[in-house]
């Protein structure tokens, strides 16, 4: 099998999103794991070639789709790498803040007190920080945004040094994939990651719900118990202690396409336009000369025409009745129009990729109007759409992490993490944490004053990356403050209820004319 890293860049590659690997299989055992792996690799190879093209395209390896015919000695090729600009914005805006978990609600399928779930989620978030999940998620985000897919794997930590009891790593989509069954549920039946050594051998690690297989060169299983069958000794793989597939697949869109993949043709066109503009400037700088009715002198020894050299005087002769003329051969180009076209095409690409303009528009528009006109509202809508797809994979990843916590011998027996269920948690995505902070703080204060539950108020305001931790730290004071507001409200109502009915004094004291504040009679 050819290594995906050795594929050459094909400028005419067809990009239609990474194909989901769906096979007609319900159960994978040591008897069919190799044949399933071979069938899946045929689909993965095509996906890997496309992913490699996209990763290189984002780096600036963007073949120019035109050949220069006139003045081939001036052939400047410029890459206006808008793909990198789009990717950097997505990594910063959609993934810039850590994805932490908060408690979904006080309702609990496991009937745990809310305090137990809050403590468990806070400890879970601390493990994520200890494992460096913000950095892992940034690495994952780059693969997801560029190739459309990404993968993370969870395992029980072998050497415990305090903190997290599980390992979580981001895997390269060029050598990782997940196989799904063909049922309507599309259940994952096998996760695969592989590596190729310098000697040419390729080792595949295949995870099913109950087994882990190490396969060499897609030919034989090399780990687990040996079995005497038909005269040779195959292996059966090792037990998977987690009881579930630890490799989780992330996607950014249902068609599994990258953030700039649909606009590659526009980007290629922009590269041609910028390159031709640069070549035009270079050709104007290195102008060709045009002569009319002139003759250049000849070398008396060789008889060859003496050609003019740059920086020297040009000596020429003309016949009788002729008007000699020497001037540069110039094509008058309107640079303003070309530059405007370049900017327009660039802005259209960014708009199609849901990237806002980062320059402040002129005029006296309000903040909301400017946000909508420059594309920030569109970027937020697209980020919310993508968030729903990432959230599903994050929940599956959290489920595997909780299984690793439960199976680890380093987890304390009385840890609230053991009582935590994935249904108790919800991933929290934070964007624009400090944007319009005054409005967010006022909204938070209003929600607290009207009696909104503190944790729900923090989650709605979207001011802190780890709202669950802030709620845990602030809970005693917030609940005490809300209780004092309630007591004051009860005292006011008690004073108002001392009289059974209203009388004329109420009319006089409340009137702005008769006995009121102005005392106007």
Secondary structure as UniProt FT lines:
FT   HELIX           4..6
FT   TURN            11..12
FT   STRAND          21..23
FT   TURN            30..32
FT   HELIX           33..59
FT   TURN            72..73
FT   HELIX           82..93
FT   TURN            94..95
FT   STRAND          100..103
FT   TURN            109..110
FT   HELIX           114..130
FT   TURN            131..132
FT   HELIX           133..147
FT   STRAND          149..156
FT   STRAND          166..171
FT   HELIX           173..175
FT   STRAND          176..181
FT   TURN            184..185
FT   STRAND          188..196
FT   TURN            198..199
FT   STRAND          202..207
FT   STRAND          211..216
FT   TURN            217..219
FT   STRAND          220..221
FT   STRAND          226..229
FT   TURN            230..231
FT   STRAND          232..235
FT   STRAND          237..239
FT   TURN            241..242
FT   STRAND          247..251
FT   TURN            254..255
FT   HELIX           261..263
FT   HELIX           264..285
FT   STRAND          288..292
FT   STRAND          295..296
FT   TURN            300..302
FT   TURN            310..311
FT   STRAND          316..317
FT   TURN            320..321
FT   STRAND          325..329
FT   HELIX           335..352
FT   TURN            353..354
FT   HELIX           367..374
FT   HELIX           376..407
FT   TURN            409..410
FT   TURN            413..414
FT   HELIX           416..419
FT   HELIX           422..424
FT   STRAND          425..428
FT   TURN            433..436
FT   HELIX           437..449
FT   TURN            450..451
FT   HELIX           454..461
FT   TURN            465..466
FT   HELIX           467..496
FT   HELIX           504..510
//
